[in-house]
């Protein structure tokens, strides 16, 4: 990849609004020289990053990814395509230097966010192309298991290892299953949801296939695919790293 | 991090493997381009194998880059990556020797206990066998991230070694008897599980352990039912140091400072954890081959699987109805972490509490409160309308014993220490936790113990304790030592249960009050003495509901935060200038630490002046030519000409400070800066240096920064330019970081015998910097400045209820000459409810403060302050100021101050004297008749204990009363300060009026902690129960102690929380 200079959006810690908001009202006294700083802070706190992203003119030489991290939107640019025996790895950069890795569309780790997974590896994971192609066939392959006799849902089994930071929780060989359906997940971030209107997507959801007592993590990921000129393209993806921290991404601009 | 990202990358390179070390197995290349030089990276199977060195400086990110064909991120244990430097060996050797010395001391203390002695000896042998590696910890090991964060990306020299261990599947526990226990790693298993499986003897239980991760980070974690908390999980390859806890009360005795240490102290464990961090990942095979020690290998997946179900959780602490941490009506011995603050609103008919809690220390909790009693009126309807009675109170809670495996946590507290006594009470309470249940049990006196169901145990010291004397509160605000812990006593206690729903806790308590002796002779009905409640928590807030007295609903809302952890990224500041590489020499007599210069002979260096703006400033190695080109980014560096106007403008934009001049003295640039104010200085100083580094000629080796504020000379800093530059370009090892830290030095003030500058002054904007000993003066900024803003004032707790006013404020400043200026404020009251403000407090003293209503309401347009000030520094440590004008909203006059403040001294002393006259209420240009001489002798003492600053002043106050003020405050690393003050003068409590003497609690939060732009201002929240005339000081605008704050090392360390 060539060098690039990039100035845009930061994945910055969210400005504290609760208790400190209350305190700042109490503290707001005769400090004229602090007024400018207060104004700048208010601007930062109330900047509509979603709108900013939509108004940003893009350099056609670069590939962009719009991400939503814990409710904050940011635009990332592709910096590298690293080779790997399991498929090429896209390395995406935020303007503060945080990075996000995707391998064939799947989350393969990140650095710089509040929570990150590192050393992510998949074992025997089916390719998305295979999953959605099978699903979209008139007669799905009989080798796939069915979890419901009334509404057949394709299910694939594989495993994943990762280390969660900064908690250092290492999860080795977590058994996962991938389920395909036409039902959209319920937790699509608001700022991204509007771009899915009118699209007929196939959704792949990956989660632990182990019983609740054996579960190594309680996280889920999902991916939305759209069929465009006989090709299935990833429109949106999400990986929850903890029960309350999710990263959602969407190739930008949306076709 | 900068907004601008420049990705450094290397072209795809071929790889060659050159290695034949017998010590290394499974060596494999990870991709370094090698032409005629030997560039090799070895992956070692274990941390004790010798690794082969690099032959020339390379960035770590390049060495481990996944771009190279044979690299695959998933196959390498980058978390255990070890960067080992010979330069660090000496320091680590010393630290190892210190560890062994500590063990030798312990051996002496345990000569009479052969078993213990034997264990210490074995641990000593084990530590002796652990190698000194020279490992420098890496904050991050991801090559792609390191590439865009060069300050974290080390430049490895040929003397360094890099080791990438294989993935470990083991966790190693070290016990205090020198035994090693190895277990297979298992997900969701924590230190407590690993250590408990390793326990052989029943009496070797551990309460605490230190988990050392493969990357060297470590954390002290709780292992028991009483101290478990959310904690890091041991990663594969972790070390766990788990000293066993002393048995029973020995644990408490060992904690005493004068006790001979028979067991491992936290200090020892911390040092040992740091040493283990240098060892790299623990690997079972390597340990077996290298270390002779008793070892146990437990390979029992079943036992580990069972452990997976018990994830350690935190003890949740929540506020009681009275703000203090506790159950509902009863406090507990629990506390928030130091630096916390909490606001709580609680309503239980007929009372409503507004509580504000501050936790200045780990073992001291303070709460102040307003309580409304709807059963009683504030005063006559003429005075306060239909407002309910309002009581003000301050509580203190002191932790006596910290919980350990045996003893409960114990605290003693007093509610309403110096108030009216209506709700006064005392308590002694103990808490013991068992996993998700926290039990509390204690005794209460006074309001809390009105049930009086047990005999006062203190009556054994005298029958006087059996009865509680009627409290003579007088004017309120006094201590009532004769009533504390006297009279009927009640049992209090209860449980708090953390439910499986992580945000929900349940509470049940035994109430010590029977509500038959409520204030003003009231009684309340109580069906049962038990109260029940539930708390639902969010990150910074919680809501509680409950049933109290068996018949009354309770609702409570709390907001809380760790003020000492407040930090906001400076998103609104300009992007810091990039720091480009220059082949800067080290200052004379200081060692050269630039690996690019160390690696090559001077004859091999060719300076290439490139105009290419995208220059990477990286050394390129030309294989066959055997020459090294140091490529300089000449697009930004002006080697021979300096545009001081540009330099000045950039310094102003980057730091907000003014460049006065730059002087060249041989290889030193002396930059004088004025208007140097702020809270987080270091970031601003780095920004200034980045401008100087960009503009200084390449032969400048040292920057000397001279800081002034209002032309008052403060300090100077000496900067080793080479080390500073390298620190901002790469990760420096600890032994080099000190070289990059600016050294603070005295900046002498005016002295007739000293000629500060004997050089020629040049005033042109672009100057040939090859001229030596010239002073280049920056363009002087315009002499006046101004700003506008909004102001807010509030008054809480008076008979007129809540009063507020929003104002527009204009501020102007006119510089007269060096050290002299005129400053003024204009205030326009925009929005208020001062129509309700009718109350004038009575006073037996000259009304120096109790005319506050008149001052606030007489005029909408006021001039709170306009004054001329002159400051000067004489010699090294003596500061003077003289001022005159309308010094504050109520007084004007003239005054002066002298401060003696030696650099970096913990002590300072100052005197201020003022002749002032009371201003008219409209705060314009006229005075009233009252005038007074006021002044104080003040000593300032940075105690060095818990970051406490003590200010003690004695003198004459505005009302002519004489006495002293004691002010104690604790500061935190982000600049937040919590404190309290009290003033006692020769005015009697009766003459002082309500409150008896002046006192208050305050918290000061620098705006730097929560604004996205640097500012020097601080938000002050002062809670003073009453505004009275006794003990009133003049509010001086420019106290010298504040103006000279840069002279305090502690203040210079304030900064954002990392």
Interface residues (C-beta under 8 A of the other chain):
Chain A: X1 X3 X4 X5 X6 X7 X8 X10 X12 X13 X15 X16 X18 X19 X20 X22 X23 X24 X25 X26 X27 X28 X29 X30 X31 X32 X33 X34 X35 X36 X37 X38 X40 X41 X43 X44 X79 X80 X82 X83 X84 X85 X86 X89 X91 X93 X95 X96 X97 X98 X99 X101 X111 X112 X118 X119 X120 X121 X163 X166 X167 X168 X169 X170 X171 X172 X174 X213 X216
Chain B: X1 X3 X4 X5 X6 X7 X8 X9 X66 X67 X69 X72 X73 X74 X78 X79 X140 X142 X144 X145 X148 X149 X185 X187 X188 X213 X232 X233 X234 X235 X236 X309 X341 X343 X539 X540 X541 X559 X560 X561 X566 X568 X569 X571 X572 X575 X614 X787 X788 X789 X790 X791 X792 X793 X794 X807 X809 X810 X811 X825 X827 X864 X1005 X1007 X1010 X1011 X1012 X1013 X1014 X1015 X1016 X1017 X1019 X1020 X1021
